[in-house]
Every structure is written in structure tokens, then in C-alpha cells.
């Protein structure tokens, strides 16, 4: 068995060879005219929230960035951010940002709740703006296809989703180990996360407060975005929306791209699954997601990289690890409650969310970064890589929307299938339907958009 990884192929597949090498900026159609010598003017939408402040600060720390605009439905958050960027325009409505201020920015950060991702990001792409968007990329299965068509229509725009942990050397090394085939043919993957586990971000008790007027600083009508015209209830905005079916994606959706990304970078053949089954209790209140969940997402494969014609990904929330004995590992504990494990014929790779990687072969452990043949992994700032690429400086970019679509599809299928627990659903992305379940096709693939907030068609 060849234990060396081809360095030349590594450089080709990851783009490391291009890090730090500038190339001329190109102008396509109506895209912003941005060059490496000029500032990238950025609009931040969702300026504080749970991740908005970090996204904004990280992007703003790039020496070639100007935060040109700030948009948030929370006036208190908007005021805090405006104090840090006194020259930026401000508004509450993302639609106003594009219609009234579209000439003032070249790129957009979208750090908003899940339900508003597609309407805002697709508006940005329709208006020829580069986009950095938080995960999960979209909230509805139908929106995956909307996004796919949009990036095909705007190939010159730079996109990146917020799976920042892909910058860790261990996670990038895991991709190369899987791609090299050094562990033999892939058999299956086991992935689990500790979420939902924090009452700061999740309504773990699934309590529903009585409708009340929203806080004076919150524009509830704009916060709802494209969802139904429902009243404000304490315990949704600003940060506990993840547990609610209409707004969030619970633990599976919140963490999916952080733990599934390596698998999809390791295996290009995993295009779209044909089956999903999520085992869980039926939700007692349809307003909420349910947990704990165990989901099986199955792909058809026809490649010598796989041991069988199918490749299953077992994806769980609520810290439900796989049995070590069942996958041939010695007794012990996994290094984290957020793990990615890929079982191959000649070995097993285990990986934490922070990039601690182990390779087990015949009961013997090799720390992942000590695998023979791996190159050095240069430092990578996830947010700055997006900025560099917007400026025409080609660097390693993890993950553009074209890659995030595959990761998000697996994530959303696991989440949505919880509405039909313990039932295998046969998925056909080409028709956006579950071929064996009419009710599932009608209820968990798409949503009705509130007037004025539907995502635009990008062509």
C-alpha cells in the first residue's frame, strides 16, 4: 500500500500553490470593479447577533477592506456597530441597502438567522455582489437549487460559507489523507455533534410564550423576513431561533458544515444522496425541531474509492458517538463530542472540530499530521481568504458556495426528515421530491414566501 501522498497533486487540489500569489482582477458584466490595489467595500448584514460581530471584525481586519454599510433589524446592535464604523451607511431593511446604497459596496457579509439566508444572499448575487454567508447555506431544500442556478449565472462572483474550521491544518490534512487513498476504499462515515446543548442559543424546553409586542429596538416584521406573518414571542429573537422549525435548523443544521465538510472535500463523488432516514421521537409541538436525532444519509457511488456501491453517512446530534468496537477501534474515548470519523478498508480516520486528527491501522495509532508525505500547511485566515479572492488574489478558499451546496444538502435532509421519523425517504434532487412520500414532498422541501421577501431568480 502506498503510504505517501503525492505533493504535486496536493498543491493542485487545494490551491496552496497559489497562496500569496496575486493575479489581475477580472471584470465581468456588472460586477464591482475591484482591484488588488483598491479597497473592498463591504456591507455587513447582521452586525452583532451570534456570529455577526466576529464575521465583521475578521473581515474588517483585512488591510484592504472598508466596512461601507451596516444593516440590522436590531437598532441597538446597529448603533454599536455604527460606533465602530462611523463612515458606514446604516439601514434596517436589507432590500433598502441594495436599492438605495447599491453603488457604495462591492461585497456582502450575511450573518443572519437561517430562514433569511437565501432571500438575502440571492438578492446580493442578483445585484452582482460577492457574498460571505453563514451556515447552513440555506434553510429549504428548494433553495439549494436556487443557489446552484445563481452561482452558475454569476461565476465571476466570489462566495464563501462560514465553515471557518476548515482553516485548521488538521482538517486540511484530513482531506488529503482521504483523497490519497492511503487508508483504502471508504466504507462509511460517522459524524456527531454535541448540539443542541446550550439554553443561550436553543429553546431546550420547547416552551411557547404568549404573543407580546416586540422590544422597541427590534423590527419584528423585518426579522421574520420571508416566513409567515406570525406575532412576536419572547424566546425567539434575537438568539434562540435555532430551535424553531420556521427559523432555525437545530443542532444538526447549526453544526452540519463544521463536521461534514471534510468528507465532501475528500470525496468528489458524493454529489447528491438518494435516501435519508432520521430516527427520532415525533415532535410534540410542530413549532419546534426535535432531538435527539440519528440520521442516515446514503449516496450511490460508482468508483474504486469506495468499498461498495453505496456510501452512508451516519449523522447524529446530542453527543451520540459511534461504538468504537463496532468500527474496529480499541477501547477509549473520542477526543471531542463533535467528531468526524471515516471508516475505510485499511484504516479509520477520526477528526475533531478543531482539527485534532488520528489515523488507526490494525489497532495502531498515527497522529494525523505525522502521516508520511504530508506537506506543510501554511497559515490561513478563513475570512481574509474570501477578501483576497474578491480582490483577485487567488488563495485557498474553503468553502465557496459550489462546495457548500453538497454539504448543506446532506445537512438539510437530515434535519427535514425528522418530520417523518423512522421512515426512509427516497430523495430526487432533480425533481425536488421524495419519490416514495407525497406528503414529505409537499411539506419539507419548500416554503411559501411572504410577499416582498421571496428570493429573486438569478439568471
Buried (B, 14 or more C-beta within 10 A) or exposed (E): EEEEBBEEEBBEBBBBEBBEEBEEBEEEEEBBEBBBEBBBBBBBBBBBBBBBBBBBBBBBEBEBBBBBBBBBBBBEBBBBBBEBBEEBBBBBBBBEBBEEBBEBBBBBBBBBBBBBBBBBBBBBBBBBBBBBBBBBBBBBBBBBBBBBBBBEBBEEBBBBBBBBBBBBBBBBBBBBBBBBBBBBBBBBBBBBBBBBBEEEBBBBEBEBEEEEEBBEBBBBBBBBBBBEEEEBBBBBBBEBBBBBBBBBBBBBBBBBBBBBBBBBBBBEBBEBBBBBBBBBEEBEEEBBBBBBBBBBBBBBBEEEBBBEEBBBBBBBBBBBBBEBEEBEBEEEEBBBBBBBBBBBEEBBBBBBBEBBBBBBBEEEBBEBBEBEBBBEBEEBBBBBBBBBBBBBBBBBBBBBBEBBBBBBBBBBBBBBBBBBBEBBBBBEBEEBBBEBBEEBBEBBBBBEBBEEBBBBEBE
